[in-house]
Amino acid sequence: MNPTDLNRLQLLVSNTHSIKKEFPWQHASLMRLAALLYAVEDREADLSSIRTCHESIKQSTGALSMFRGSLSFGLSAMLSLNGDPPGALSDTLGAYEEMKAYSFKPSDYLVVAAYELAGGAQPGRRTEIVRRALFFYDGMKKNHPYLTSHDDYIFAVMLGLSELEPEPALVRMEQIYAQLKPDYHATNSLQALSQVLVLGDADAAALDRLAELRSTLRERKLRMDKTYTLPSLGLLALLPTEVRLIADAIEQADAYLREQKGFGGWHVQEQERLLLSSAVVISRSVNEAARQLSSPTLAAVLTNLIAAQQATMLASLTAITVVNSSSN
């Protein structure tokens, strides 16, 4: 196994256990999300900082605020990783209110989208990015009125933060969706996959790699073409790495996690475990690619790839948390 992957998987496991001990009342998926956020940064979970951020959210919002909803603990972990948690929270609250003023509806997804907007928008450009995000969202809604909903807010913001021209990007998104529909069917996951591929500047070769990677993983009984993992499958296909090596890394990471206490089949659903495994592999691969780049054009593509990786991880784990929380 790649040493970086192993180190981050070990951190994921140890962070999860330390978080569970400190915050036993939190939802298990939220604990793993927080643990993953720290692991991909090569850091042990800062329990004190997470607790402080959680208290700050309570003190800064009303009892019925979405910021106190099912994603509150996940947001606390994201804020705790920021160099200026109080400033990041203030900016996130401001971004949230501005997005609501532009017709985005309150939801757990909007909370995460607002955090990404606050952290990614350059000073003075937030309103412009909100308008771009709304243009992307409205375009997706026009093309797929029954599929597009609050769960698309995170990708709408990521697309808004990118340098992509909205109209051509929406056209390309629809082309990819139509091309992949016969194999993946018309689902929310396929729409998210098309968003990922557009953010990653996917060409015909990337779509061929997607099919090859899907087949290779299925041969190993690793189904990453399902609801929560399909967007990550697209991101894996965008990596500048041989398909076999990607499949090896996912297989090794998943096998490692399955053997760890609290990560076996009785505790974590297969899709979530594959999502955690792929997030570790993707984060390492993107960082490796960044160190090898010299072309400004490739650097721009990588910037989108990093955004896509972050959006995919947060959107998918947010969806798992929301569904699991509503079923309890």
QUIRA-V320011 format. One record per pair of residues at least 24 apart in sequence whose C-alpha atoms are under 6 Angstrom apart, sorted by the first residue. I is the first residue (numbers start at 1). J is the second residue. Records with the same first field share a line. If there is no record, write none. Layout:
I = J  J
//
This chain:
8 = 39
11 = 39
12 = 36  39
15 = 45
29 = 321
30 = 74
34 = 74  77
49 = 80
50 = 76  77  80
91 = 118
92 = 118
109 = 151
113 = 154
129 = 160
132 = 160
133 = 157  160
147 = 188
189 = 227
192 = 231
193 = 231
196 = 308
199 = 304  308
200 = 304  305
209 = 237
210 = 237
213 = 243
228 = 316
229 = 275
253 = 277
//
